[in-house]
Amino acid sequence: MFLPVLGVLAGLVLLIFGAHFLVDGGAGIAKRIGVSGHIIGITLVAAATSLPELATSATASFQGHPGLAIGNVVGSNAFNILLIIGISGAIEPIRMGGLLNPGVIPGMILITVLGILLSRRRMGDLQGWMLLLAYVLFFVLLMPFAW
């Protein structure tokens, strides 16, 4: 019983240090190449923190458990939006900056509705590529506001 508790505690400590290095590294990259920290945040940091969910969801889908893949993504997003942002905002006010322009929230809602409509019966390759294209277009349209 002692070893699993020790493993969880060690994992939490390493997670805190890893997150610190990820944020500092992302900010350092942004300064060196002259890119806005917002751009680094919505690309490098967002991608790096989403990789565990992507790996879990892909593995679940390949093994024939699409419900687990969907539950993982929805649960992770709900957890991040409600708990993580809530705790962060309670500790220190969060400034949204240039990324919270009038087109961001409607764009996210549109992509979500598109995903629901496309995958009503089955999410296949075509629907996946369409959602990926929608994200890229959303990102490209958002870029001018993040500089």
N, C-alpha and C positions, 0 to 999 in steps of 0.2 A: 504494500500500500504506500509506503514511503517513496519508492522510486517513481511511480506515475506523478505524484504531487510535485516531486523535485523536477521532473521533466516539464510539467506545465509551467512552473515558476521560471525555469531556465528559458523556456520558449517565450514567455512574456517579456523577460528582460532582453532577450535577443531581438524580439519584435520592436521594442522601444528603441534600441540602438539602431536597428536597421531602418526604421522609419526616419529617425533623425538624419542618418547618412543619406537616405534617399532624397529628403527635402533639401538638405544642404548641397548635395551633388546636383540636383536639378537646378537650384538657384545659381550654382557656380557655372553650370553649362550655359544657362541663359545669359549670364554676364559676359562670359567669354565670347560667345558668338553673336551677342547683341540682339537677342530675342527676348521678347517680353516674358516675364515669369508666368503670366497667364497661359501663354502658348505651351510652355514647358509643363505647366500644371495639367492642362487638358490633354496632353499627349503622353509624355514620358512618365510622369507620376501616375496618371490615371491608368495607363496601360500596365505599368508595373504592378500596381495594386490590384488590378483586375485579373492578372494571370492565374492566380489560384482558382478563381471561379470559372475561368475559361477552361482550364485543365480538367476540373471536376465535371463540368457540364459536358465537355467533349467526350470524356471517358464514359459518363453515364449514357450519353446518346449512342456511342459506339457499342455499348453493351446491351442496348435495347431497353433503357430506362429513361424515356423522354420526360416523364413526370418528375424524376429526380433532377434532371437538368433544368427544367423550368422552375421548380421549387428552389433550387440553389440560387439561380439568378434573381428571382423575385425576392426571396428571403434576404439575400445579400444587399440588394438595393434598399429594401425597407429598413434593414438594420443600419446601413450607412446613413440614409436620409434622416431617420427618426432619432436614433440613439447617438451616433457619432457626431452628427452636426449639432444635435441638441446639447450634448455634453460640451462640445467645443465652444458653442455660443454661450453657454452658461459660464464657462471659465473666462473667455475673452470674446468681446464682440467681433463678429465676422463682417468684414467689409466686402461687398460683392464686386466692386470695381466695375471695369468696363465690360465684363462678360455678361452682366445682367442688363442687357439692353432689351427693348421691347420685343425683339424677335426670338429671343432664346426660349422662353417658356412655351409660346405657341409652337415653335419648331420642335421642341421635345415632345409636346402633346401630339403633334402631327405624326412624328416618327413612331410614337407608341401606338397610335390608332392604326397607322399603316401596318405595323407589325402584327397587331391583332387581326386586322382584316386579311392580311396575306396568309396567316397561319391558322385560320379558322378550322381547317380540317387537317392540314399537314404542312409542316415547314420543310420544304425541299431546298435543293441547291439554288434554284431560280429565286425563291423568296429570300434566302439568305444573302445572295448577291445583291438583291434589290435593297435590302436593309443596310448592307454595308455601303452601297452607293449613296443611300440617303444620309448616312452618317458622314461620309466624306463630303458631300455637298453641304451639309449643315456646318461642318467644320470650316470649309472654305468660305462660306458666306459669313461665318462668325469671325474669321481671322481679322478683317479690317477693324473690328471693334475692340480687339484684344491688344493691339499694339500700343 
